[in-house]
Amino acid sequence: MRSRVSVVKWPLRTISSGRFLSTTARRSQASDSGLEIGTKPVQSCPVKGYRARSTHAAIDSSVFDMAPSIKSWEEVPGPRPLPFLGNTWRFTPYIGGYSVEHIDKVCLSLREDFGNCVKVTGLLGRPDMLFVFDASEVERVFRGEDAAPHRPSMPSLNYYKHTLRKDFFGAEENCAGVIAVHGESWSAFRTKVSRVALSAGAAAQYTVPVAEVADAFIQRIRKIRNENSETPDDFLNEVHKWSLESLSLIALDTRLNCFEASEDSESMKLIHAVQTFFLSVGELELRAPWWRLYPTKMFRQYVAALDTILSVTLRHVEKALKECEATGSSKSLLQDLVAAAGPRVAAVAALDLFLVGIDTTSNAVASILYQLSLRPSVQERLYEEISKVLQDRPMKPGDVNQMPYLKACVKEVLRMYPVVIGNGRQLTKDTVICGYNIPKGTQVIFQHYVMGNTDDYFSNASEFRPERWLNRSPAQKHHAFASLPFGYGKRMCLGRRFAELEIHTVICKMVQTFKMEYNHEPMDYHIHPMYTPNGPIRIKLTDR
Ligand code: HEM
């Protein structure tokens, strides 16, 4: 049945890894550990303080000597599954009470009803899940992670890479990328890419072009404001275009001119493909996985979109390869990747950055703009800070480091409204969490949306107070693992520095240019599939 999905021909003739090596490849030295949050890593100690009652063999025998006792998986509290229906029925509209779109609220009620560690079992087509709302436990488990943590993600993409297009992604050893890839294959790929993508100057080199994209975005919204000077109902779509334009610059070394692209251009094909991918990925991942039984219409569109993104990516990699060969040097992230790791790795890396780097960033920006538009005094303080640093000159690398309040505002929005509401891991070994022995294979969700919004970790958590991130005395410091919007450790966000550059730049430009107001009913947030304001983002923009 699956063969009904059309197969693209990869324009790969000129691509063969190892054909090109440049000295510039060796300039990046940073590794993931350079970005780890918190103080020195502590020795992994997953079970200290507990005496084992469980029969799971993989637990270190030393734990048996310690008190108090480790409780079994069966004892973990959680909503009771029904015979045959498990807990899946709870997601049935009108009767179940749970909704995929409002997992945020489900998580809040799980914590209220069952405590800091809650299991949800009997979910059709999914492993058992454990929700953790205790920052110290999050820290202990994250710090004890092994060399290749497994993040449960995107089964549909996994199927695309490892089954449908395995001729491409499996053609070279360890060349399947980082998204939906695990174990040794993930680790080898990530090491190659992190050296380049997380190096000190990797993001900074894009300061000026990213600022130019932000300027183009401002020009665009000046044009599309309505007669009340408000952004149009499909404003989020415009923010997606800004994000796509910025990321193409970074990942593909090209300007797509998304704001003016003609219908038959390659840019527009890419824009449509990216939109189709985002529209379908949430449905395929969060709803009942019918695509596993037969290729549904949505699944076929999803595969076609991925094929388009991959073939456009490959064309740009070929171009980068030719430029590197002609000049003997590299001037961009893509060229650095080609030079350091070969063209196929560069192409797969660019694809992965594309798949997870666009709607995360655009939804974060939409959410930040919405939150700022509700708070004129925060905007004024931001405006003062920005004006003082820039004094009417263009942005240059390092400017944002002089804008602590801007950074604090972004952190505060991501604390209260993280676009990815939890960090997931599929346990690669039996692990004690909150005193329970959690079996290998369980999907654990470290729920920073809930932790970020409780007074246990942030005083007056429901108040928007960017100041809490500034000049904190030891007494005011919050738990470093209670808000981790970019994840943690070896698997943390590979594009964090790029995302921050893009977000800080565009927010800086918006605040410099406009006073923002929101004059409608307050918006609720929903999962779509990012955590984002639910409804048209109609912000009144008055020129300063
Ligand atoms: C506000 C924007 C963003 C947020 C909140 C965000 C958040 C995250 C989170 C929570 C993870 C999982 C981390 C973990 O499991 O510990 C992740 C992974 C990842 N992100 Fe981001 N991200 C953002 C933007 C970006 C951008 C712009 C890019 C690309 C340039 C990117 C590339 C990646 C990649 C490749 C991974 C997978 C890393 C791996 O599995 O090794 N992200 N991101």
Residues whose N, C-alpha, C, O or C-beta is under 5 A from the ligand:
A	BS01	HEM	R151 V178 R190 D352 L353 V356 G357 T360 T361 A364 V419 V420 N423 G424 L484 P485 F486 G487 Y488 K490 R491 M492 C493 L494 G495 R496 F498 A499
